[in-house]
Amino acid sequence: MTAKEFRHRHLMKAIDDHGSIELLAKATGFSPQYLSQLKNGTRGIGHKTARKIEASLGWSEGHMDRPLVGESLDVELAYLLKTMPENSSVKAVIEALPSMSREGIQSLTAALLQRLSVSLDSQE
């Protein structure tokens, strides 16, 4: 998934959490029409807009560029493996292993093996 897709998912959740586009507009300071365009994909949620939404809702900077809490481990792993530098990925994996479920470790292993396979193929 891309930051664009994550931002849209967060927007949809924020609309749902607030109950309507109108109530989210009041919370963020954006017009309901603008939020409707973002929701429908007529306009994209750019960097500045994402940061303004995050700030107005009390979210940390970059929150909208990450998977929703509770999304499948596969989505989170794919995002992390795609965006993290290798040394950070290794450190994060080592720290997370003790708290991961059996299924999580299996998914992680499959994702890492896939990445290693692609890396080895490109070196040939």
CNS distance restraints for C-alpha pairs under 8 A (distance, minus, plus):
assign (resid   1 and name CA) (resid   5 and name CA) 6.16 0.50 0.50
assign (resid   1 and name CA) (resid   6 and name CA) 7.04 0.50 0.50
assign (resid   1 and name CA) (resid  75 and name CA) 7.45 0.50 0.50
assign (resid   1 and name CA) (resid  78 and name CA) 7.84 0.50 0.50
assign (resid   1 and name CA) (resid  79 and name CA) 6.63 0.50 0.50
assign (resid   2 and name CA) (resid   6 and name CA) 6.33 0.50 0.50
assign (resid   2 and name CA) (resid  65 and name CA) 7.86 0.50 0.50
assign (resid   3 and name CA) (resid   7 and name CA) 5.97 0.50 0.50
assign (resid   3 and name CA) (resid  64 and name CA) 7.49 0.50 0.50
assign (resid   3 and name CA) (resid  65 and name CA) 4.66 0.50 0.50
assign (resid   3 and name CA) (resid  66 and name CA) 6.97 0.50 0.50
assign (resid   4 and name CA) (resid   8 and name CA) 6.34 0.50 0.50
assign (resid   4 and name CA) (resid  44 and name CA) 7.45 0.50 0.50
assign (resid   4 and name CA) (resid  45 and name CA) 6.78 0.50 0.50
assign (resid   4 and name CA) (resid  46 and name CA) 7.86 0.50 0.50
assign (resid   4 and name CA) (resid  65 and name CA) 7.43 0.50 0.50
assign (resid   5 and name CA) (resid   9 and name CA) 6.28 0.50 0.50
assign (resid   6 and name CA) (resid  10 and name CA) 6.20 0.50 0.50
assign (resid   6 and name CA) (resid  64 and name CA) 6.09 0.50 0.50
assign (resid   6 and name CA) (resid  65 and name CA) 5.46 0.50 0.50
assign (resid   6 and name CA) (resid  66 and name CA) 5.98 0.50 0.50
assign (resid   6 and name CA) (resid  67 and name CA) 5.94 0.50 0.50
assign (resid   6 and name CA) (resid  68 and name CA) 7.50 0.50 0.50
assign (resid   7 and name CA) (resid  11 and name CA) 6.15 0.50 0.50
assign (resid   7 and name CA) (resid  45 and name CA) 6.64 0.50 0.50
assign (resid   7 and name CA) (resid  50 and name CA) 7.02 0.50 0.50
assign (resid   7 and name CA) (resid  64 and name CA) 4.79 0.50 0.50
assign (resid   7 and name CA) (resid  65 and name CA) 5.76 0.50 0.50
assign (resid   7 and name CA) (resid  66 and name CA) 7.90 0.50 0.50
assign (resid   8 and name CA) (resid  12 and name CA) 6.21 0.50 0.50
assign (resid   8 and name CA) (resid  38 and name CA) 7.63 0.50 0.50
assign (resid   8 and name CA) (resid  39 and name CA) 6.94 0.50 0.50
assign (resid   8 and name CA) (resid  45 and name CA) 7.19 0.50 0.50
assign (resid   9 and name CA) (resid  13 and name CA) 6.26 0.50 0.50
assign (resid   9 and name CA) (resid  68 and name CA) 7.53 0.50 0.50
assign (resid  10 and name CA) (resid  14 and name CA) 6.06 0.50 0.50
assign (resid  10 and name CA) (resid  64 and name CA) 5.89 0.50 0.50
assign (resid  10 and name CA) (resid  68 and name CA) 6.80 0.50 0.50
assign (resid  11 and name CA) (resid  15 and name CA) 6.18 0.50 0.50
assign (resid  11 and name CA) (resid  39 and name CA) 7.06 0.50 0.50
assign (resid  12 and name CA) (resid  16 and name CA) 6.23 0.50 0.50
assign (resid  12 and name CA) (resid  39 and name CA) 6.82 0.50 0.50
assign (resid  13 and name CA) (resid  17 and name CA) 5.94 0.50 0.50
assign (resid  14 and name CA) (resid  18 and name CA) 6.04 0.50 0.50
assign (resid  14 and name CA) (resid  24 and name CA) 7.11 0.50 0.50
assign (resid  15 and name CA) (resid  19 and name CA) 6.00 0.50 0.50
assign (resid  15 and name CA) (resid  20 and name CA) 5.42 0.50 0.50
assign (resid  15 and name CA) (resid  21 and name CA) 5.56 0.50 0.50
assign (resid  15 and name CA) (resid  23 and name CA) 7.93 0.50 0.50
assign (resid  15 and name CA) (resid  24 and name CA) 5.94 0.50 0.50
assign (resid  16 and name CA) (resid  20 and name CA) 6.48 0.50 0.50
assign (resid  18 and name CA) (resid  23 and name CA) 5.94 0.50 0.50
assign (resid  18 and name CA) (resid  24 and name CA) 5.69 0.50 0.50
assign (resid  19 and name CA) (resid  23 and name CA) 6.66 0.50 0.50
assign (resid  19 and name CA) (resid  24 and name CA) 7.71 0.50 0.50
assign (resid  20 and name CA) (resid  24 and name CA) 6.33 0.50 0.50
assign (resid  21 and name CA) (resid  25 and name CA) 5.97 0.50 0.50
assign (resid  21 and name CA) (resid  32 and name CA) 5.80 0.50 0.50
assign (resid  21 and name CA) (resid  35 and name CA) 6.73 0.50 0.50
assign (resid  21 and name CA) (resid  36 and name CA) 7.00 0.50 0.50
assign (resid  22 and name CA) (resid  26 and name CA) 6.43 0.50 0.50
assign (resid  22 and name CA) (resid  31 and name CA) 7.89 0.50 0.50
assign (resid  22 and name CA) (resid  32 and name CA) 5.35 0.50 0.50
assign (resid  23 and name CA) (resid  27 and name CA) 6.39 0.50 0.50
assign (resid  24 and name CA) (resid  28 and name CA) 6.10 0.50 0.50
assign (resid  24 and name CA) (resid  32 and name CA) 7.91 0.50 0.50
assign (resid  25 and name CA) (resid  29 and name CA) 5.50 0.50 0.50
assign (resid  25 and name CA) (resid  30 and name CA) 4.99 0.50 0.50
assign (resid  25 and name CA) (resid  31 and name CA) 5.50 0.50 0.50
assign (resid  25 and name CA) (resid  32 and name CA) 5.36 0.50 0.50
assign (resid  25 and name CA) (resid  35 and name CA) 7.06 0.50 0.50
assign (resid  26 and name CA) (resid  30 and name CA) 7.18 0.50 0.50
assign (resid  26 and name CA) (resid  31 and name CA) 7.91 0.50 0.50
assign (resid  27 and name CA) (resid  56 and name CA) 6.76 0.50 0.50
assign (resid  27 and name CA) (resid  57 and name CA) 7.09 0.50 0.50
assign (resid  28 and name CA) (resid  52 and name CA) 7.63 0.50 0.50
assign (resid  28 and name CA) (resid  53 and name CA) 5.96 0.50 0.50
assign (resid  28 and name CA) (resid  56 and name CA) 5.15 0.50 0.50
assign (resid  28 and name CA) (resid  57 and name CA) 6.83 0.50 0.50
assign (resid  29 and name CA) (resid  56 and name CA) 7.89 0.50 0.50
assign (resid  30 and name CA) (resid  34 and name CA) 6.58 0.50 0.50
assign (resid  30 and name CA) (resid  35 and name CA) 6.76 0.50 0.50
assign (resid  31 and name CA) (resid  35 and name CA) 6.39 0.50 0.50
assign (resid  32 and name CA) (resid  36 and name CA) 6.00 0.50 0.50
assign (resid  33 and name CA) (resid  37 and name CA) 6.31 0.50 0.50
assign (resid  34 and name CA) (resid  38 and name CA) 6.37 0.50 0.50
assign (resid  35 and name CA) (resid  39 and name CA) 6.05 0.50 0.50
assign (resid  36 and name CA) (resid  40 and name CA) 6.07 0.50 0.50
assign (resid  37 and name CA) (resid  41 and name CA) 6.00 0.50 0.50
assign (resid  37 and name CA) (resid  42 and name CA) 4.94 0.50 0.50
assign (resid  37 and name CA) (resid  43 and name CA) 5.45 0.50 0.50
assign (resid  38 and name CA) (resid  42 and name CA) 6.17 0.50 0.50
assign (resid  38 and name CA) (resid  43 and name CA) 5.01 0.50 0.50
assign (resid  38 and name CA) (resid  44 and name CA) 5.83 0.50 0.50
assign (resid  38 and name CA) (resid  45 and name CA) 6.29 0.50 0.50
assign (resid  45 and name CA) (resid  49 and name CA) 5.93 0.50 0.50
assign (resid  45 and name CA) (resid  50 and name CA) 6.12 0.50 0.50
assign (resid  46 and name CA) (resid  50 and name CA) 6.07 0.50 0.50
assign (resid  47 and name CA) (resid  51 and name CA) 6.23 0.50 0.50
assign (resid  48 and name CA) (resid  52 and name CA) 6.21 0.50 0.50
assign (resid  49 and name CA) (resid  53 and name CA) 6.17 0.50 0.50
assign (resid  50 and name CA) (resid  54 and name CA) 6.14 0.50 0.50
assign (resid  50 and name CA) (resid  62 and name CA) 7.94 0.50 0.50
assign (resid  50 and name CA) (resid  64 and name CA) 6.50 0.50 0.50
assign (resid  51 and name CA) (resid  55 and name CA) 6.10 0.50 0.50
assign (resid  51 and name CA) (resid  61 and name CA) 6.25 0.50 0.50
assign (resid  51 and name CA) (resid  62 and name CA) 7.07 0.50 0.50
assign (resid  52 and name CA) (resid  56 and name CA) 6.10 0.50 0.50
assign (resid  53 and name CA) (resid  57 and name CA) 6.17 0.50 0.50
assign (resid  54 and name CA) (resid  58 and name CA) 6.00 0.50 0.50
assign (resid  54 and name CA) (resid  59 and name CA) 4.66 0.50 0.50
assign (resid  54 and name CA) (resid  60 and name CA) 6.42 0.50 0.50
assign (resid  54 and name CA) (resid  61 and name CA) 6.39 0.50 0.50
assign (resid  54 and name CA) (resid  62 and name CA) 7.75 0.50 0.50
assign (resid  54 and name CA) (resid  63 and name CA) 6.87 0.50 0.50
assign (resid  54 and name CA) (resid  64 and name CA) 7.12 0.50 0.50
assign (resid  55 and name CA) (resid  59 and name CA) 5.90 0.50 0.50
assign (resid  55 and name CA) (resid  60 and name CA) 7.18 0.50 0.50
assign (resid  55 and name CA) (resid  61 and name CA) 7.28 0.50 0.50
assign (resid  59 and name CA) (resid  63 and name CA) 6.26 0.50 0.50
assign (resid  62 and name CA) (resid  66 and name CA) 7.08 0.50 0.50
assign (resid  66 and name CA) (resid  79 and name CA) 7.79 0.50 0.50
assign (resid  67 and name CA) (resid  71 and name CA) 6.58 0.50 0.50
assign (resid  67 and name CA) (resid  75 and name CA) 7.22 0.50 0.50
assign (resid  67 and name CA) (resid  76 and name CA) 6.16 0.50 0.50
assign (resid  67 and name CA) (resid  79 and name CA) 7.76 0.50 0.50
assign (resid  71 and name CA) (resid  75 and name CA) 6.76 0.50 0.50
assign (resid  71 and name CA) (resid  76 and name CA) 7.12 0.50 0.50
assign (resid  72 and name CA) (resid  76 and name CA) 6.63 0.50 0.50
assign (resid  73 and name CA) (resid  77 and name CA) 5.92 0.50 0.50
assign (resid  73 and name CA) (resid 104 and name CA) 6.70 0.50 0.50
assign (resid  73 and name CA) (resid 107 and name CA) 7.58 0.50 0.50
assign (resid  74 and name CA) (resid  78 and name CA) 5.97 0.50 0.50
assign (resid  74 and name CA) (resid 107 and name CA) 6.72 0.50 0.50
assign (resid  75 and name CA) (resid  79 and name CA) 6.17 0.50 0.50
assign (resid  76 and name CA) (resid  80 and name CA) 6.11 0.50 0.50
assign (resid  77 and name CA) (resid  81 and name CA) 5.93 0.50 0.50
assign (resid  77 and name CA) (resid 108 and name CA) 6.91 0.50 0.50
assign (resid  77 and name CA) (resid 111 and name CA) 7.43 0.50 0.50
assign (resid  78 and name CA) (resid  82 and name CA) 6.01 0.50 0.50
assign (resid  78 and name CA) (resid 111 and name CA) 7.43 0.50 0.50
assign (resid  79 and name CA) (resid  83 and name CA) 6.13 0.50 0.50
assign (resid  80 and name CA) (resid  84 and name CA) 5.56 0.50 0.50
assign (resid  80 and name CA) (resid  89 and name CA) 7.42 0.50 0.50
assign (resid  81 and name CA) (resid  89 and name CA) 6.85 0.50 0.50
assign (resid  84 and name CA) (resid  88 and name CA) 6.20 0.50 0.50
assign (resid  84 and name CA) (resid  89 and name CA) 5.83 0.50 0.50
assign (resid  85 and name CA) (resid  89 and name CA) 6.22 0.50 0.50
assign (resid  86 and name CA) (resid  90 and name CA) 6.28 0.50 0.50
assign (resid  87 and name CA) (resid  91 and name CA) 6.37 0.50 0.50
assign (resid  88 and name CA) (resid  92 and name CA) 6.05 0.50 0.50
assign (resid  89 and name CA) (resid  93 and name CA) 6.09 0.50 0.50
assign (resid  90 and name CA) (resid  94 and name CA) 6.20 0.50 0.50
assign (resid  91 and name CA) (resid  95 and name CA) 6.25 0.50 0.50
assign (resid  92 and name CA) (resid  96 and name CA) 6.07 0.50 0.50
assign (resid  93 and name CA) (resid  97 and name CA) 6.05 0.50 0.50
assign (resid  96 and name CA) (resid 100 and name CA) 6.31 0.50 0.50
assign (resid  97 and name CA) (resid 105 and name CA) 7.22 0.50 0.50
assign (resid 100 and name CA) (resid 104 and name CA) 5.72 0.50 0.50
assign (resid 100 and name CA) (resid 105 and name CA) 6.25 0.50 0.50
assign (resid 101 and name CA) (resid 105 and name CA) 6.27 0.50 0.50
assign (resid 102 and name CA) (resid 106 and name CA) 6.23 0.50 0.50
assign (resid 103 and name CA) (resid 107 and name CA) 6.13 0.50 0.50
assign (resid 104 and name CA) (resid 108 and name CA) 6.02 0.50 0.50
assign (resid 105 and name CA) (resid 109 and name CA) 5.97 0.50 0.50
assign (resid 106 and name CA) (resid 110 and name CA) 6.21 0.50 0.50
assign (resid 107 and name CA) (resid 111 and name CA) 6.17 0.50 0.50
assign (resid 108 and name CA) (resid 112 and name CA) 6.06 0.50 0.50
assign (resid 109 and name CA) (resid 113 and name CA) 6.03 0.50 0.50
assign (resid 110 and name CA) (resid 114 and name CA) 6.10 0.50 0.50
assign (resid 111 and name CA) (resid 115 and name CA) 6.21 0.50 0.50
assign (resid 112 and name CA) (resid 116 and name CA) 6.06 0.50 0.50
assign (resid 113 and name CA) (resid 117 and name CA) 5.99 0.50 0.50
assign (resid 114 and name CA) (resid 118 and name CA) 6.27 0.50 0.50
assign (resid 115 and name CA) (resid 119 and name CA) 6.12 0.50 0.50
assign (resid 116 and name CA) (resid 120 and name CA) 6.09 0.50 0.50
assign (resid 117 and name CA) (resid 121 and name CA) 6.11 0.50 0.50
assign (resid 118 and name CA) (resid 122 and name CA) 6.26 0.50 0.50
assign (resid 119 and name CA) (resid 123 and name CA) 6.57 0.50 0.50
assign (resid 120 and name CA) (resid 124 and name CA) 6.82 0.50 0.50
